[in-house]
């Protein structure tokens, strides 16, 4: 009767771990190598979140880290922290929540053929959706997004007054992959460095920190295949920190929800 040669389990475990690390490094290297040359590609990263959700703080932290330093070479992160309102009846009303942002998430659910909406959920370039605290999934989706065709979009903040800003948006020709689809141009104002001391609900007793909180989001108009320049006025609430505001614009296919072009600039430093 033949027998299998003995093999120390510790050595076997070490080999398995080393192989896993090597595979991860190879995958990361392939992702970096696949990054297109030239200027970084703006990639829209949306996080549907709520201060009433105990699973959301790690996702908020991830969005903040992605905004501070993109983990994928060749990508410029265009972040949108979108606070939904369906947690507001669970003991704590999120002061940043909006029914319009809940409707936006429902639009993604319909496009992705999902049966339900949830928090935290992250959506990258309108093309991939996953649990919002999953950093590995975020890196994969961002790496894939920069390999897709994108158009150009420029933001010029023409003036910032007491309670209003004027913004000019110039979209270049749409990518050929749009193939004549209806494309909307959206403009958002986001605010960084926000925090809340939560007194009730699932996060009671915690101080929550937020980045890129969507203060306003509106459709400016449609973009034809050849591109267009559109202007829009944006109302600035008195309690918003001007130094922490950014103007975010993106072109999005109405049906598929794919983002075709995007840009972001600090509001006050970009004003001319």
C-alpha positions, 0 to 999 in steps of 0.5 A: 500500500502506497502512502502520501509523503508527509508535508508540514501544515505550517509550511503549507499555510505559509505557501498558501499565504505567500501565493495569495499575496503574490496574486493580489500584488499581480492583480494590483500591478495589472490594474495600475498598468492598465491605467490610461496615459495622460491626464487622470480620468474623472470618475464619479463615485456616489455614496448613498448614506444616512446618519441613521444607519449604523453600517454607514460610518465606515462607508463615509470614511471610505468616501473621505479617503477616496476623495483625499487620495485616489487609490487607482492611478489614472483616476480623479475621484469626483465624490458625491455623498448623497444622504437619503431620507428613508432612515429619518423615521428610525429615531434620528433625522439626518440634517443632510437627507433629501427625498430627491436623493432617495429618488435618485437611488431608486433610479439606479435600482431600476437601471440595475434591475435591483428589487430594493435600495439600501445603505450604504451603497456606492455607485461608480460612474453609474456603471457598478453598484456595491456595498458602500464600505467595500474598499476592494470593490471600489478600487476594482470599479474605479479601475474599470471605469477609467478604461471606458471611453469618456468625454470632456467637461469643463467648469467655470465659476463665473461669479460668487455673490452673497447668496448665489453662484453662476457656473458655466459648463462646457461639454465636449462631444459625447463618446461614440459609445453613447450612440445617440442616447439622451444625455443630461448635464447635472450640476451639484454643490458639495461640502467637505469637512462636515460633522454631526453629533448624533443623539438618537438612533443607531449611531447614538452617541457618535460624532460622524464625519462626512465628505462631499455632502451633496447640498444641491443637485439639479439637471441643467439641460441636455447635451447633444452628441456634438457637445454644448455650453450651458450656464446655471445659477446656484443658490448658496445657503448662508450656513454653508462653508464657502471654503469647503464647497465644490462645484461638481458637474457630470453628463449622464445617460438617462436610460443606462445611467452611465456617466459619460464625462465629469469635472469638479472644482473648488467653488471660490478658488475657481471663481473669476 
